[in-house]
């Protein structure tokens, strides 16, 4: 069975319409077709294919997961204010979000405001 770039793009768009994230799409297709670098076949990465078709997530995946982790730690600290380790991790997570957002703004993947 020969795999074409059109087949892979259709699979990616179908999975994105179901609400699956780009990294989960990559894992699913890797398991389905038994290879990883789709860029060799499609000449584009999964996120670029989604952007071309208007299905890309508004917030990039790594930034989204850091924000959700920040929310979880903040909720935890609301009830456990004396936990110094969690306060330290909160500072680290905020720092990672700041640095990642600054990087994406310079790469113009996020709006500057």
N, C-alpha and C positions, 0 to 999 in steps of 0.2 A: 504494500500500500504506500503510495507516494503522498507525502504531506506537502501541500502548497501553502504559500503565505496567505492566500485568500481563505483557506480553511481555518487557519489559526486565527486570523483576524475575526472571522465570523464567530468562532468559539469564544474569543476574548470579549466581543461585544455582547454576546448572549449571556455570558456569566456576569458581566458588568451590569446588565439590565436587571439581573436577579439580586443585585446589591452586594456582590462579593468584592472584597478589596483587591487591589492590584497584586499584592504579595500572595494572597490566597489563590488568585487566578494563575499566577506563575507556578505555584506548588501543584495545583490541580492539573495543569497542562504538562508539567514535568512528569507527574505520575502516569498520566494518560499516554503520552507519546514517548516516555522513557528517555528524555534528554532535556537539557536546561537552556542553553543559549538561543532563545527565539530570535534574537537580533540577527543571527546568522541566516535565518530563513526569511524573516519579515523585513529586515533592515531597519527595524524600529523596536524600541522596548515597549513593554506593556502599557506604561503610563503615556507614552507618546501616541500610541494607537488610540488610547482612550481620549486624549486631548484632541486629536484630529477629528474625532466623532462626537465631541462635546459631552463625554461621559466621565471625564476626569474628576476626582474629588476636589472640592474647593480648598480644603486644608490637606496638606501632604500627610501621608500616613505616619511617618515617624514623629512629626510634630503633634498630630492628633493623639497618638498614644502617650506622649509625654504630658499633654494637657489632661488627659483622663487620669493618669497617675497622680498628677498634682491635685486634682479634685479629690481623689481617694485619700491622699495624705492629709489634705486640709480638713476633710470630714472627720478623720481619725483624731487629728489634733484638737478639734473642737471639744471632744469629750475627754481627751487625755493630754491636758496642757503641760504636764510636767515631763513628758517623754522627750528627753533631750536628743536622742538618736533620730527620732522622726523629724524634729526641728532641723537637724543637720541635713537630713535627706531632702527636706522641703527646700532648703537653700540650694542644694545641688541641682534639684530638678528645675527650679526657677532659673538657675544659671544656664542649664542646658537648653531650656526653651529660649532664653534670651539670645544665646549664641547661635542657635539653629535658625531662629527668626531673622537675625541679622544677616546670616549667610544667605538665606533664601531671598531676602530683599536685595542683596547685591547681585544675586543671580537672576533677579526679576521673576522669580516664581511665586512671590507674594507681593501684594501691593505695598507701596512704601508708607502708607498711613496706618 
